[in-house]
């Protein structure tokens, strides 16, 4: 809890990208010369919040506490573990959510988006008692915002497992570092996203091609190492 437990280092990312072979050694050396990013205010706030026993059912805190009660003694989390997990989510979600909303609001404010704005206002005003996750046009607007402006534009490096992999007719040797990033993936296939640079929530309202759109949506990455914020 004295420091952010997520990988805090842009410097490590840069070294990993440019010098992948030496990254495992350099990252340890850098830690000797740079202090970790501390978060004293967040620490106090999260520690106090994590001590509550009446957290709302939809919160991460409630889920962690509930799972801990059901887990065996070996897998149980203590209060510090729970606080650290909550803190990671808080720190990881502030800038990303803020950036995404900033770009989305900017797009909606443009003259070319006036019809999208009116449709969104109409849906929200006419269904005040419906939960947000049931508003289809709001979901389409958010999805399109994440497609056009993913919160994490950097690549997501992965190491090819033992034995290598055959991908789209190309063999990639084991140990190779490969990566892709959401900004390009969302613009790579115009058959899935026509006019990909154009902000258009309407594309998410059609049932035609829905499966392909979801498959190419990479804002939170995919698989077991995808962003837990997607949930």
Buried (B, 14 or more C-beta within 10 A) or exposed (E): BEBBEEEBBEEBBEBBBEEBEEBEEBBEEEEEEEEEEEBEEBBEBBBEBBEEEEBEEEEBBBBBBEEBEEEEEEEEBEEEBBBBBBBBBBBBBEEBEEBBBEBBEEBBEEEEBEEBBEBBEEBBEEEEEEEEEEBEBBBBBBBBBBBBBBBBEBBBBBEBEEEEEEEEEEEBEEEEBEEBBBBEBBBEBEEBBEEBEEBBBEBBEEEEBEEEBEEBBBBBBEEEEBBEEEE
